[in-house]
Each structure stands twice: as structure tokens, then as C-alpha cells.
Amino acid sequence: MARLSREDRQIALGRLQAGQSQSAIARHFHVSQSTISRLWVRFQATGSVADLPRAGRPRATTAAHDRFIRLRHLRNRFLSASSSVQALPGPHRLSDQTVRNRLHEAGLRARRPHRGAVLTRRHRQNRVQWGNQHLRWTVRNHWRHVWFSDESYFLLQRHDGRRRVYRRVNERYAPNCVDEAPVHGGGGVMVWGAINTAGRSTLVHVQGRITAQRYVEEILRPHALPLLADQDAIFQQDNARPHTARLTTQFLTDHQVQVLPWPSMSPDMNPIEHLWDELDRRVRRREEAPANHRDLLQALQEEWDTIPQQDIRYLIQSMPRRCRAVVAAQGSHTPY
């Protein structure tokens, strides 16, 4: 029966019902006459030509085993299959793959986890409070006046396991298939930028350790203040120490800059974080990868200037959804 597809079985059944001999049908499909005979007997007994259910391999786990595996991995999502094999009570001869199969049946599959900031109870409370305070803010009346700012560090060479190589069998160690990485890393560059629905700042190279004095003199005074000349402008920054230092807050107060209060540990609320990801992808997609820090900085500045302004507007237009999401998540991590 394995040599006959479902369509062929239907055709053979039709010929049998039309009165054609079993031997002639067997010759037509190049199978034995007994195969056609069993097909006819099965149809008369069950009214179908489909395969009968088979017993298959005996199940290696009991219902209690399945429940133990499922509950164990629901309570701790980061456990490995091998640890559950060792933790199963009673004598058994289960493999890691059997545990994975039971987890698959329960709808649990191994995925790359989302990497988020460490959120304490206080952080969650502040995030919910901030979200509730800005739930009624609209893009037209509020968010379009906000300048979102942030610093970001870009690596010269990234080795995060996501890069793939197309190779043949036994080519794993071929020179053109090995992703070579410096022993101590390739270093990178830090940049500062700000975005608004109407424009963006220049991409500023931040060299060395940033302090409050350097933040004021090298970033706020020459680059941020000209953007905040409009009386309705609002400046957003996170709670990094140079941003919240007394020198920085006094400078912003003296220049009558309206600062948007920001909850700690909330990069998912800042739309510029998505722009950093897009900027990094654009640099990685270049045919010629940056060879040194100077090339990397030049590539970042060139790609920063070519990002469509409409993409920035789309990101800022997501702020009402971000506020609703953080409130719905009770201050926990959001999809943003």
C-alpha cells in the first residue's frame, strides 16, 4: 500500500467499481495484485482507502512524566532539557530529545530570549506612573515638540551569533568560512544624537569617558541648545549620571530648557533606540565593512544623514502606543 498515493488509490478504486480486473489494475500501477486486493477489502470494510491507524512506537513517558516536564519548564523557562531528564523521578531511560518533544506538544519551544533591562519593583511603579501621566499626550499637541536624545556605542566588529555563512559539508574551517574575531575585541565609537518629527541633530562623536562638564560643553551647548530655540520645545534624556548631575540640571534651568521627566531603566520608551538599531543595520549592510574606527564613524555619519525623516516620524508617532503598552504591562517589559 505504501507505493500507492492517495490519488492512485482513488483511481484504482474507481476502476474496480467499473468492473476492471485486479490484475489489470495492478499492472497499470506496477504493484502486486495482492495490494489491489487488500485495497478492495479495506474499502468494503471501512468505506475508505486511507491507511488504518498504526500503533507506532510505544510512548516513553507516562502522563505523570509529561505533567512534570511541562510544569517544571513553565516555572523556570530557562531550564535545559538535559536538566529535566536528570530531575525526573523514578527509573526511566529518556533522552533530551524526548523531553523536547513533550515540550513541543505543550507549545513550548526554545527561542532566543528578549534581552531587557533589570526592572525592580520601584522601576515598574515609576514606569506605570509615567505612562499614566502621558496617556493623554498626542503626537500633534505634545510629542511632536519633544527632542529625543541618547548616546549609543557601535562596535567595529560584532560577533553576536546572528551572522550566518553559506558553506558546503566539511568547509567549517575553510579560511573563507571562518568569522575571525580579535582576541580582545575590535573596539568601537560612541555617538550622540537627537531626533524630532521635524528633523534631527548632527551625529556627535563622543571620545573617551563622558562627564557632566563634557556633556554640557561638547553636546548640550553646541548641539542641543540650537535645536531647543522654539519655546514649545521639550528635551528628553535618560537618567545617566552626566545627564542628572547638578551642573547639567543647572545649565538647562539657566537656559530655560523644558526637560521631559523620564523613568529609569526605560530604553523601550525612547524611539531613538530603534533608530540606533536601524543605523547599525545600515552600516552592516555596506559592501565594504569599516576597517577602523575612523571608517566606522564616517559610515555612521553618512548613514545617519540618509535615514528618511518619515521613518523618524513613524517612530515618534508610536509614543501613544508605548505609553499604553507600559501601563498594560504594569511597568514590565514591552514589545518596543
PANUVO-843298 format. One record per residue (C-alpha): residue in three letters; x, y, z. Coordinates in steps of 0.2 Angstrom, whole numbers, plus 5000, padded with zeros to 4 digits. Layout:
// residues N
@rest:ALA | px:X | py:Y | pz:Z $
...
***
This chain:
// residues 336
@rest:MET | px:5000 | py:5000 | pz:5000 $
@rest:ALA | px:5015 | py:5012 | pz:5003 $
@rest:ARG | px:5018 | py:5013 | pz:4984 $
@rest:LEU | px:5001 | py:5020 | pz:4980 $
@rest:SER | px:4997 | py:5038 | pz:4984 $
@rest:ARG | px:4980 | py:5043 | pz:4989 $
@rest:GLU | px:4976 | py:5049 | pz:4972 $
@rest:ASP | px:4981 | py:5032 | pz:4964 $
@rest:ARG | px:4971 | py:5023 | pz:4977 $
@rest:GLN | px:4955 | py:5033 | pz:4972 $
@rest:ILE | px:4959 | py:5029 | pz:4953 $
@rest:ALA | px:4961 | py:5011 | pz:4957 $
@rest:LEU | px:4945 | py:5010 | pz:4967 $
@rest:GLY | px:4936 | py:5018 | pz:4953 $
@rest:ARG | px:4942 | py:5005 | pz:4940 $
@rest:LEU | px:4937 | py:4991 | pz:4952 $
@rest:GLN | px:4920 | py:4998 | pz:4954 $
@rest:ALA | px:4919 | py:5000 | pz:4935 $
@rest:GLY | px:4922 | py:4981 | pz:4933 $
@rest:GLN | px:4941 | py:4981 | pz:4928 $
@rest:SER | px:4951 | py:4966 | pz:4934 $
@rest:GLN | px:4963 | py:4967 | pz:4949 $
@rest:SER | px:4977 | py:4960 | pz:4939 $
@rest:ALA | px:4975 | py:4973 | pz:4925 $
@rest:ILE | px:4974 | py:4987 | pz:4938 $
@rest:ALA | px:4990 | py:4980 | pz:4947 $
@rest:ARG | px:4999 | py:4980 | pz:4930 $
@rest:HIS | px:4994 | py:4998 | pz:4927 $
@rest:PHE | px:5001 | py:5004 | pz:4944 $
@rest:HIS | px:5016 | py:4992 | pz:4944 $
@rest:VAL | px:5011 | py:4985 | pz:4961 $
@rest:SER | px:5006 | py:4967 | pz:4966 $
@rest:GLN | px:4989 | py:4960 | pz:4964 $
@rest:SER | px:4988 | py:4957 | pz:4982 $
@rest:THR | px:4990 | py:4976 | pz:4985 $
@rest:ILE | px:4974 | py:4980 | pz:4974 $
@rest:SER | px:4965 | py:4965 | pz:4983 $
@rest:ARG | px:4969 | py:4972 | pz:5000 $
@rest:LEU | px:4963 | py:4990 | pz:4994 $
@rest:TRP | px:4947 | py:4982 | pz:4989 $
@rest:VAL | px:4944 | py:4973 | pz:5005 $
@rest:ARG | px:4948 | py:4988 | pz:5015 $
@rest:PHE | px:4936 | py:4999 | pz:5006 $
@rest:GLN | px:4922 | py:4986 | pz:5008 $
@rest:ALA | px:4926 | py:4985 | pz:5027 $
@rest:THR | px:4928 | py:5003 | pz:5031 $
@rest:GLY | px:4921 | py:5013 | pz:5016 $
@rest:SER | px:4938 | py:5022 | pz:5014 $
@rest:VAL | px:4955 | py:5019 | pz:5006 $
@rest:ALA | px:4965 | py:5028 | pz:5019 $
@rest:ASP | px:4978 | py:5019 | pz:5029 $
@rest:LEU | px:4972 | py:5012 | pz:5045 $
@rest:PRO | px:4979 | py:5019 | pz:5061 $
@rest:ARG | px:4995 | py:5011 | pz:5067 $
@rest:ALA | px:5000 | py:5008 | pz:5085 $
@rest:GLY | px:5018 | py:5015 | pz:5082 $
@rest:ARG | px:5032 | py:5016 | pz:5094 $
@rest:PRO | px:5027 | py:5014 | pz:5112 $
@rest:ARG | px:5026 | py:5031 | pz:5121 $
@rest:ALA | px:5042 | py:5033 | pz:5133 $
@rest:THR | px:5034 | py:5044 | pz:5145 $
@rest:THR | px:5018 | py:5042 | pz:5156 $
@rest:ALA | px:5005 | py:5056 | pz:5159 $
@rest:ALA | px:5014 | py:5060 | pz:5176 $
@rest:HIS | px:5031 | py:5062 | pz:5167 $
@rest:ASP | px:5023 | py:5074 | pz:5154 $
@rest:ARG | px:5015 | py:5084 | pz:5168 $
@rest:PHE | px:5031 | py:5085 | pz:5177 $
@rest:ILE | px:5041 | py:5091 | pz:5162 $
@rest:ARG | px:5028 | py:5104 | pz:5157 $
@rest:LEU | px:5026 | py:5111 | pz:5174 $
@rest:ARG | px:5045 | py:5111 | pz:5178 $
@rest:HIS | px:5048 | py:5122 | pz:5162 $
@rest:LEU | px:5033 | py:5133 | pz:5165 $
@rest:ARG | px:5040 | py:5138 | pz:5182 $
@rest:ASN | px:5058 | py:5141 | pz:5175 $
@rest:ARG | px:5058 | py:5145 | pz:5157 $
@rest:PHE | px:5077 | py:5144 | pz:5156 $
@rest:LEU | px:5080 | py:5126 | pz:5161 $
@rest:SER | px:5088 | py:5114 | pz:5149 $
@rest:ALA | px:5080 | py:5098 | pz:5143 $
@rest:SER | px:5095 | py:5088 | pz:5150 $
@rest:SER | px:5092 | py:5095 | pz:5167 $
@rest:SER | px:5074 | py:5089 | pz:5166 $
@rest:VAL | px:5080 | py:5072 | pz:5161 $
@rest:GLN | px:5091 | py:5071 | pz:5177 $
@rest:ALA | px:5077 | py:5078 | pz:5188 $
@rest:LEU | px:5063 | py:5066 | pz:5183 $
@rest:PRO | px:5058 | py:5055 | pz:5197 $
@rest:GLY | px:5059 | py:5036 | pz:5196 $
@rest:PRO | px:5068 | py:5024 | pz:5184 $
@rest:HIS | px:5067 | py:5029 | pz:5166 $
@rest:ARG | px:5078 | py:5029 | pz:5150 $
@rest:LEU | px:5073 | py:5046 | pz:5142 $
@rest:SER | px:5083 | py:5056 | pz:5131 $
@rest:ASP | px:5085 | py:5075 | pz:5129 $
@rest:GLN | px:5075 | py:5075 | pz:5113 $
@rest:THR | px:5061 | py:5066 | pz:5121 $
@rest:VAL | px:5059 | py:5080 | pz:5134 $
@rest:ARG | px:5060 | py:5092 | pz:5119 $
@rest:ASN | px:5046 | py:5083 | pz:5110 $
@rest:ARG | px:5035 | py:5084 | pz:5126 $
@rest:LEU | px:5038 | py:5102 | pz:5127 $
@rest:HIS | px:5034 | py:5105 | pz:5109 $
@rest:GLU | px:5017 | py:5096 | pz:5112 $
@rest:ALA | px:5014 | py:5108 | pz:5126 $
@rest:GLY | px:5018 | py:5123 | pz:5114 $
@rest:LEU | px:5035 | py:5127 | pz:5122 $
@rest:ARG | px:5049 | py:5129 | pz:5110 $
@rest:ALA | px:5067 | py:5135 | pz:5113 $
@rest:ARG | px:5069 | py:5153 | pz:5107 $
@rest:ARG | px:5082 | py:5167 | pz:5109 $
@rest:PRO | px:5076 | py:5177 | pz:5124 $
@rest:HIS | px:5072 | py:5195 | pz:5123 $
@rest:ARG | px:5086 | py:5205 | pz:5132 $
@rest:GLY | px:5079 | py:5219 | pz:5143 $
@rest:ALA | px:5085 | py:5230 | pz:5157 $
@rest:VAL | px:5084 | py:5224 | pz:5175 $
@rest:LEU | px:5067 | py:5231 | pz:5182 $
@rest:THR | px:5065 | py:5232 | pz:5201 $
@rest:ARG | px:5048 | py:5235 | pz:5209 $
@rest:ARG | px:5052 | py:5253 | pz:5211 $
@rest:HIS | px:5056 | py:5254 | pz:5192 $
@rest:ARG | px:5040 | py:5246 | pz:5187 $
@rest:GLN | px:5030 | py:5258 | pz:5198 $
@rest:ASN | px:5039 | py:5273 | pz:5191 $
@rest:ARG | px:5036 | py:5267 | pz:5173 $
@rest:VAL | px:5017 | py:5264 | pz:5176 $
@rest:GLN | px:5016 | py:5281 | pz:5184 $
@rest:TRP | px:5025 | py:5289 | pz:5169 $
@rest:GLY | px:5014 | py:5280 | pz:5157 $
@rest:ASN | px:4998 | py:5286 | pz:5165 $
@rest:GLN | px:5004 | py:5304 | pz:5166 $
@rest:HIS | px:5007 | py:5304 | pz:5147 $
@rest:LEU | px:4992 | py:5293 | pz:5141 $
@rest:ARG | px:4983 | py:5308 | pz:5135 $
@rest:TRP | px:4998 | py:5316 | pz:5126 $
@rest:THR | px:4995 | py:5316 | pz:5107 $
@rest:VAL | px:5008 | py:5317 | pz:5093 $
@rest:ARG | px:5000 | py:5333 | pz:5086 $
@rest:ASN | px:4999 | py:5343 | pz:5103 $
@rest:HIS | px:5014 | py:5336 | pz:5113 $
@rest:TRP | px:5026 | py:5323 | pz:5106 $
@rest:ARG | px:5030 | py:5332 | pz:5090 $
@rest:HIS | px:5038 | py:5346 | pz:5102 $
@rest:VAL | px:5049 | py:5333 | pz:5110 $
@rest:TRP | px:5068 | py:5331 | pz:5105 $
@rest:PHE | px:5073 | py:5313 | pz:5110 $
@rest:SER | px:5091 | py:5311 | pz:5113 $
@rest:ASP | px:5103 | py:5297 | pz:5118 $
@rest:GLU | px:5121 | py:5290 | pz:5116 $
@rest:SER | px:5125 | py:5274 | pz:5108 $
@rest:TYR | px:5141 | py:5263 | pz:5107 $
@rest:PHE | px:5144 | py:5255 | pz:5090 $
@rest:LEU | px:5156 | py:5241 | pz:5088 $
@rest:LEU | px:5169 | py:5239 | pz:5074 $
@rest:GLN | px:5166 | py:5221 | pz:5073 $
@rest:ARG | px:5150 | py:5212 | pz:5080 $
@rest:HIS | px:5150 | py:5194 | pz:5085 $
@rest:ASP | px:5133 | py:5191 | pz:5092 $
@rest:GLY | px:5130 | py:5174 | pz:5084 $
@rest:ARG | px:5117 | py:5180 | pz:5072 $
@rest:ARG | px:5129 | py:5181 | pz:5057 $
@rest:ARG | px:5127 | py:5166 | pz:5045 $
@rest:VAL | px:5139 | py:5159 | pz:5032 $
@rest:TYR | px:5134 | py:5148 | pz:5017 $
@rest:ARG | px:5146 | py:5133 | pz:5016 $
@rest:ARG | px:5147 | py:5115 | pz:5010 $
@rest:VAL | px:5150 | py:5100 | pz:5020 $
@rest:ASN | px:5167 | py:5099 | pz:5028 $
@rest:GLU | px:5170 | py:5118 | pz:5025 $
@rest:ARG | px:5168 | py:5123 | pz:5043 $
@rest:TYR | px:5186 | py:5128 | pz:5045 $
@rest:ALA | px:5189 | py:5134 | pz:5027 $
@rest:PRO | px:5198 | py:5151 | pz:5028 $
@rest:ASN | px:5184 | py:5160 | pz:5018 $
@rest:CYS | px:5171 | py:5152 | pz:5030 $
@rest:VAL | px:5178 | py:5157 | pz:5047 $
@rest:ASP | px:5172 | py:5173 | pz:5056 $
@rest:GLU | px:5188 | py:5179 | pz:5063 $
@rest:ALA | px:5187 | py:5190 | pz:5078 $
@rest:PRO | px:5201 | py:5200 | pz:5088 $
@rest:VAL | px:5205 | py:5192 | pz:5104 $
@rest:HIS | px:5201 | py:5207 | pz:5115 $
@rest:GLY | px:5188 | py:5214 | pz:5103 $
@rest:GLY | px:5189 | py:5227 | pz:5090 $
@rest:GLY | px:5183 | py:5242 | pz:5100 $
@rest:GLY | px:5170 | py:5254 | pz:5093 $
@rest:VAL | px:5164 | py:5273 | pz:5094 $
@rest:MET | px:5151 | py:5282 | pz:5104 $
@rest:VAL | px:5140 | py:5294 | pz:5097 $
@rest:TRP | px:5126 | py:5306 | pz:5102 $
@rest:GLY | px:5111 | py:5311 | pz:5093 $
@rest:ALA | px:5093 | py:5318 | pz:5094 $
@rest:ILE | px:5078 | py:5317 | pz:5084 $
@rest:ASN | px:5061 | py:5326 | pz:5082 $
@rest:THR | px:5047 | py:5324 | pz:5070 $
@rest:ALA | px:5054 | py:5339 | pz:5060 $
@rest:GLY | px:5072 | py:5335 | pz:5060 $
@rest:ARG | px:5087 | py:5328 | pz:5068 $
@rest:SER | px:5104 | py:5334 | pz:5076 $
@rest:THR | px:5121 | py:5330 | pz:5069 $
@rest:LEU | px:5129 | py:5314 | pz:5074 $
@rest:VAL | px:5141 | py:5319 | pz:5088 $
@rest:HIS | px:5157 | py:5308 | pz:5091 $
@rest:VAL | px:5159 | py:5306 | pz:5110 $
@rest:GLN | px:5178 | py:5302 | pz:5113 $
@rest:GLY | px:5183 | py:5295 | pz:5130 $
@rest:ARG | px:5173 | py:5295 | pz:5146 $
@rest:ILE | px:5158 | py:5307 | pz:5146 $
@rest:THR | px:5157 | py:5318 | pz:5161 $
@rest:ALA | px:5144 | py:5332 | pz:5166 $
@rest:GLN | px:5156 | py:5345 | pz:5161 $
@rest:ARG | px:5160 | py:5337 | pz:5144 $
@rest:TYR | px:5141 | py:5334 | pz:5142 $
@rest:VAL | px:5137 | py:5352 | pz:5144 $
@rest:GLU | px:5151 | py:5359 | pz:5134 $
@rest:GLU | px:5153 | py:5347 | pz:5120 $
@rest:ILE | px:5135 | py:5341 | pz:5117 $
@rest:LEU | px:5122 | py:5352 | pz:5125 $
@rest:ARG | px:5129 | py:5370 | pz:5122 $
@rest:PRO | px:5134 | py:5367 | pz:5104 $
@rest:HIS | px:5122 | py:5354 | pz:5098 $
@rest:ALA | px:5106 | py:5353 | pz:5109 $
@rest:LEU | px:5103 | py:5372 | pz:5113 $
@rest:PRO | px:5101 | py:5377 | pz:5094 $
@rest:LEU | px:5088 | py:5363 | pz:5092 $
@rest:LEU | px:5078 | py:5369 | pz:5108 $
@rest:ALA | px:5076 | py:5388 | pz:5102 $
@rest:ASP | px:5057 | py:5385 | pz:5100 $
@rest:GLN | px:5048 | py:5390 | pz:5116 $
@rest:ASP | px:5037 | py:5374 | pz:5114 $
@rest:ALA | px:5052 | py:5363 | pz:5113 $
@rest:ILE | px:5054 | py:5349 | pz:5126 $
@rest:PHE | px:5071 | py:5340 | pz:5129 $
@rest:GLN | px:5072 | py:5321 | pz:5133 $
@rest:GLN | px:5086 | py:5312 | pz:5140 $
@rest:ASP | px:5089 | py:5297 | pz:5151 $
@rest:ASN | px:5094 | py:5296 | pz:5169 $
@rest:ALA | px:5113 | py:5293 | pz:5166 $
@rest:ARG | px:5124 | py:5302 | pz:5179 $
@rest:PRO | px:5131 | py:5315 | pz:5167 $
@rest:HIS | px:5113 | py:5320 | pz:5162 $
@rest:THR | px:5106 | py:5321 | pz:5180 $
@rest:ALA | px:5121 | py:5330 | pz:5188 $
@rest:ARG | px:5119 | py:5346 | pz:5197 $
@rest:LEU | px:5130 | py:5355 | pz:5183 $
@rest:THR | px:5119 | py:5348 | pz:5169 $
@rest:THR | px:5102 | py:5352 | pz:5178 $
@rest:GLN | px:5108 | py:5370 | pz:5182 $
@rest:PHE | px:5113 | py:5373 | pz:5164 $
@rest:LEU | px:5097 | py:5368 | pz:5157 $
@rest:THR | px:5087 | py:5378 | pz:5170 $
@rest:ASP | px:5098 | py:5394 | pz:5166 $
@rest:HIS | px:5094 | py:5392 | pz:5148 $
@rest:GLN | px:5075 | py:5389 | pz:5152 $
@rest:VAL | px:5075 | py:5372 | pz:5143 $
@rest:GLN | px:5060 | py:5361 | pz:5147 $
@rest:VAL | px:5065 | py:5344 | pz:5151 $
@rest:LEU | px:5054 | py:5329 | pz:5150 $
@rest:PRO | px:5054 | py:5318 | pz:5166 $
@rest:TRP | px:5060 | py:5301 | pz:5161 $
@rest:PRO | px:5058 | py:5284 | pz:5171 $
@rest:SER | px:5074 | py:5275 | pz:5175 $
@rest:MET | px:5078 | py:5259 | pz:5165 $
@rest:SER | px:5066 | py:5263 | pz:5151 $
@rest:PRO | px:5075 | py:5262 | pz:5134 $
@rest:ASP | px:5060 | py:5254 | pz:5127 $
@rest:MET | px:5050 | py:5270 | pz:5129 $
@rest:ASN | px:5063 | py:5280 | pz:5119 $
@rest:PRO | px:5060 | py:5279 | pz:5100 $
@rest:ILE | px:5078 | py:5284 | pz:5096 $
@rest:GLU | px:5083 | py:5266 | pz:5102 $
@rest:HIS | px:5075 | py:5259 | pz:5086 $
@rest:LEU | px:5084 | py:5272 | pz:5076 $
@rest:TRP | px:5101 | py:5266 | pz:5083 $
@rest:ASP | px:5097 | py:5248 | pz:5078 $
@rest:GLU | px:5092 | py:5254 | pz:5060 $
@rest:LEU | px:5108 | py:5264 | pz:5059 $
@rest:ASP | px:5118 | py:5249 | pz:5064 $
@rest:ARG | px:5110 | py:5238 | pz:5051 $
@rest:ARG | px:5113 | py:5251 | pz:5038 $
@rest:VAL | px:5132 | py:5251 | pz:5042 $
@rest:ARG | px:5132 | py:5231 | pz:5042 $
@rest:ARG | px:5124 | py:5231 | pz:5025 $
@rest:ARG | px:5138 | py:5240 | pz:5017 $
@rest:GLU | px:5148 | py:5230 | pz:5004 $
@rest:GLU | px:5164 | py:5237 | pz:5011 $
@rest:ALA | px:5164 | py:5235 | pz:5030 $
@rest:PRO | px:5173 | py:5248 | pz:5040 $
@rest:ALA | px:5191 | py:5244 | pz:5043 $
@rest:ASN | px:5195 | py:5255 | pz:5058 $
@rest:HIS | px:5187 | py:5267 | pz:5070 $
@rest:ARG | px:5188 | py:5282 | pz:5058 $
@rest:ASP | px:5179 | py:5272 | pz:5044 $
@rest:LEU | px:5166 | py:5267 | pz:5056 $
@rest:LEU | px:5162 | py:5285 | pz:5062 $
@rest:GLN | px:5162 | py:5291 | pz:5044 $
@rest:ALA | px:5150 | py:5277 | pz:5039 $
@rest:LEU | px:5139 | py:5281 | pz:5054 $
@rest:GLN | px:5138 | py:5299 | pz:5050 $
@rest:GLU | px:5134 | py:5295 | pz:5031 $
@rest:GLU | px:5120 | py:5283 | pz:5035 $
@rest:TRP | px:5113 | py:5294 | pz:5049 $
@rest:ASP | px:5110 | py:5308 | pz:5036 $
@rest:THR | px:5102 | py:5296 | pz:5023 $
@rest:ILE | px:5089 | py:5289 | pz:5035 $
@rest:PRO | px:5072 | py:5296 | pz:5029 $
@rest:GLN | px:5064 | py:5308 | pz:5040 $
@rest:GLN | px:5047 | py:5299 | pz:5038 $
@rest:ASP | px:5055 | py:5284 | pz:5047 $
@rest:ILE | px:5059 | py:5295 | pz:5062 $
@rest:ARG | px:5041 | py:5302 | pz:5062 $
@rest:TYR | px:5034 | py:5284 | pz:5062 $
@rest:LEU | px:5045 | py:5280 | pz:5077 $
@rest:ILE | px:5039 | py:5296 | pz:5087 $
@rest:GLN | px:5021 | py:5293 | pz:5082 $
@rest:SER | px:5022 | py:5276 | pz:5091 $
@rest:MET | px:5024 | py:5286 | pz:5108 $
@rest:PRO | px:5005 | py:5284 | pz:5112 $
@rest:ARG | px:5006 | py:5266 | pz:5109 $
@rest:ARG | px:5021 | py:5264 | pz:5120 $
@rest:CYS | px:5013 | py:5273 | pz:5135 $
@rest:ARG | px:4998 | py:5261 | pz:5133 $
@rest:ALA | px:5009 | py:5246 | pz:5132 $
@rest:VAL | px:5019 | py:5250 | pz:5148 $
@rest:VAL | px:5003 | py:5253 | pz:5158 $
@rest:ALA | px:4996 | py:5237 | pz:5151 $
@rest:ALA | px:5012 | py:5228 | pz:5156 $
@rest:GLN | px:5011 | py:5235 | pz:5174 $
@rest:GLY | px:5028 | py:5243 | pz:5171 $
@rest:SER | px:5036 | py:5227 | pz:5165 $
@rest:HIS | px:5045 | py:5224 | pz:5148 $
@rest:THR | px:5035 | py:5230 | pz:5132 $
@rest:PRO | px:5037 | py:5224 | pz:5114 $
@rest:TYR | px:5046 | py:5241 | pz:5110 $
***
